[in-house]
C-alpha cells in the first residue's frame, strides 16, 4: 500500500494525508455518541499533547528543512526562515482579529473577531477550530509539494510523519468542539457534525500548499517557514492557554512534553 501511495502525484498524496487528518478530527468528535460529558483533565492533557506535537512539527518538519533548503542560496539561510516564520504568525494574528470565533472553553461573551456577538455559539466554535486547521493543512501540503522539487531535504517519510503527527493531535480538537456543544443541549448528531466539520478545511489548504510550492519552487523555504509560524501562533494563542485555563497546568505541561517527544521521534525515525 505504501508503494502505491508513493507513486501518486504530490497533490493526491496531500489530499489522502489530509483526509486522514480530517478523519481523526471526526473520530474525536464521534465520542459525543458515547457520552454527554468528557473528563476535563483528560481533555486538557490531550490539548497539551496536541500543542507539543504542533511545536515539534513546526521545527523538525518545517523550519529545519526550510533552513537546509536555503543553504547556498543568494541570501543567508536564516532570512527565508525568519521572514516566512514571522509572516505566518502575522497573517494568523490578522485573521484572528477579523474572523469571528469562540474558543471551546470560553463563554459566548468572550467571542473574538468582527461581529462575533451576533453569531451562534456553534458557528463561532467551528470557526475557531477551522482557523487552527488552516496552517495544519497548509503544512502538509507544503511538505508533500516539496517532493515535486529537486530539494534533497524533502522526503516522503518526513511528509508522512508530519501527517501522522497532525492527525494524532486533531483527535482532541474534534472532542473540544463536539463535547461543549453537547453539554449546551445540542443533539448528538449536530454536535458531531459541527465537530468534524472543522477538519474539512485541511484538504483544501493542503492543495493550496502543494500548488504554491510546485509552481514557485524558490518560495519553498518561505512556505515551510510560513506554515511553521502559523502553527506556533495557534499553539501560543490558543492551544496552551486552553489546556491550562481549568487549572490543570502541570498535567497539560507534561502532556505537551510527551507530545513533543512523540512527534520528534516520528519525524527523526521516519524522516
N, C-alpha and C positions, 0 to 999 in steps of 0.2 A: 504493500500500500504506500509506503514511504517512497519507493521508486517511482510509482505512478504520480505521486504528488510533486516530486522533483521535476518531472517532465512538463508540468503545466507552466504557462507564462506567469511572470510575477504578479500580474493583476488578478489572475484567477487564484493563485496561491494566497494572496492577501484577502481575497473575498472569502475563501474557505476558512482561513485563520480567524477572521473576524466573525464569521458565522458561528464558529466555536465559542469565541468570547461572548457573543450575544446569547448563545445557548446557556452559558454559565450564568449570565445575568438572569435569564428566565428560570434556571434551576433554583437560584436563590429566592426569586420571587414566588416560586411554586410552594415554598414552605408554608405559605399562607393557607393552603388547603389542609394542612395537618394541624395547625394551631392558630389561635387568635392572638396570642402574645408570644414574646420571644425574650429569653433571658438577656437583660441589659448588659451584664458582664460579658456574656459570650459575644453579643453584638459589638461591644466596644473593643474586645480583643480581636475580632475579625476585621474591624475597621483599622485598628492599629497594624495588623498583619498586612492589610491591603496597602497602607501607607509605606511600609517597609519594602514591599515588592516594587512599588512605583519609584521609590528613591533609588533602589538598586538598578532597576531597569533604565532609569534616566542616565546613570553613569555607564554601567557595563555594556548596555546595548545601544546607547545613543551618543553620549558625549565622548567617550573614549574612542569609538570608531570614527567619529567626526574629526577628532584631533589627528588620528592616524591618517585619515584620508587627505587632510590639509597639509601634511608634511611634504616639503619640497615644492610647495606652490609659490605663487608670486608674493604672497603676504605671509607673515608669521602664522604658524598653525593655530595659535591661540585666538587669533582675530575672528575667524569664522565661528569658532565655538562660543566665544564671548558675545559676539553680535547676535548670533542665532538664539542663544540661550536667553539673553535679556529681551529680545524681540518676542520670543514665545511667551515669556511671563507677562510682558507688557500688553500683548494682544489679549491674553486671557483676563488680565486685570480690567481692560476696557470693556470686554464682553460681559464680565461680571457686574460692572456698574450699569450696563444698559439692559441686559436681559432680565426680565422679571423671574425670580426664582425663590425657593424656600428650602433651606437645609432641613433634612429629615427630622432632627430632634428639636427644631425651633417652633415657636408659636407663630400663628398667622401674622401677628403684629410685627414680627421680626423679618418679614419678607423683604428682599432686596431687589434693586433694579427699577426701571421706569414702569410706572403704572402697576406696580406689584400689588397694591392694596385692592385693586379691582378684580384680580384673577382668583380662580378657585384654588383651594389648597392642593388638590390633586395635580392640577396643571403646574403649579409652582414647583412642587416636589419633583415631578418628572423633568421639568426644565433644568432643575439644579443638577440632577444626575446626568442628564444629557450633556450639559455643559462640561462635566467632568470626563465624559466618554469621548468627546471630540479629539482631544490630544492623544488618547489611548489608541483610537483607530488610526489617527494620522501617523503615530509612531510605528505601528505595524505596517502600514502602507509604505512608509519611507524605508523601513528595514527590508521589505521584500522588493521594493523598487530598486534598491541599491544593487540587487543581484543582476539587473539588466545592464549595469555599467561595468566598466573594466576595473573597478576598485578591488584590490587584493584583500581588503579587510572585510568585505561583505561576504557573509556565509549563510547558507540555507539553515544550518543548525542554529546559528545565532538568532535568525529571524523566528524560527520555530520556538526557541526558548523564550523569546520576548512574548510571543502569542500565548504560550502556556502560562507564563507568569501573570500576564494581564487577565487571562481567563480565570485564574485562581482568585485574583483579587476582585473580579466582577461579581463573584458569588455573594459576598456581603453587601454589595451595592444594591443588588436585587432585593435582598432581605430588608435593607434600610429604607426602601421605598414602600414595599407592599405591606409590611407589618404595621407601621404607623397609620396607614390608610385603613387597614382592617380594624385597628383599635378605635379609629374615629367613627366606625359604624358602616363603612363601605362594604359591599358584598365581596366574598372571596374571589369571584370571577373578575370583578372590576379591579380589585386590589392587585391581582396577578397581572392583569392586562397593563395597568399603569407601571407596575414594577419592571416587567420585561420590555416595555416599550422604550425605556430609556436607553437600552443597549442597541436599538435599531440604527442609531447614527454611526456606529463604529464601522460597518461595511462601507457606508457612504464616504466617510472621511478617509478610510483606508484607500479607496480607489483614487481619491484626490491626491493622497500622498504618493502613490505609485506613479501616477501620470506626471506629477510635478517633477520628480527626480528623474524619471525616464526621459522626459522631453528636454529638461535643462540640467544635464549632468553636473556642471560646475556648482550648482546650488546644493548638491548633496550634503556637504558638511554643514551648511547653514540650516538645511531642512532637518537633519538629525538633531542638531542643537536646539532648533526651534521647538521640536517635539519634546525634548528634554526639559526646556524651560517652562513650557506649558504644563507638563506633568508635575514639576516641582511646585509651581504656583498652586495647583489644585491640592497637593498634599499639605502645603503650608497654610493655605487659606481655609481649607475645609476638612480634610481627612483627619489630620492630627487633632485640631480643636474639637471636631465632632466625636472623636474617640475618647476624649478626656473630660468632656463637659458634664458628665454624670458622676464624676468623682473617681473613676477607675483609672487614675493616671499611671500608676505603677504597672498594672496589668496591660494597659494599652501600649506603654513604652516597651515592655519586654516583648509583646507581640510584634511590635514594629521591628525590633531587633531580629526576631525569628523570621519575619517576612523578608527582611533584607538579606539574611543569610541564605534562605531558600532560593531566592532569585539569583543571588550571586553564584550559588552552586550550579543552578540550572544553566546560567549563561556561560560560566567557565567550563563546565563539564561538556555541554553540548556545542558551545561555540569554538 
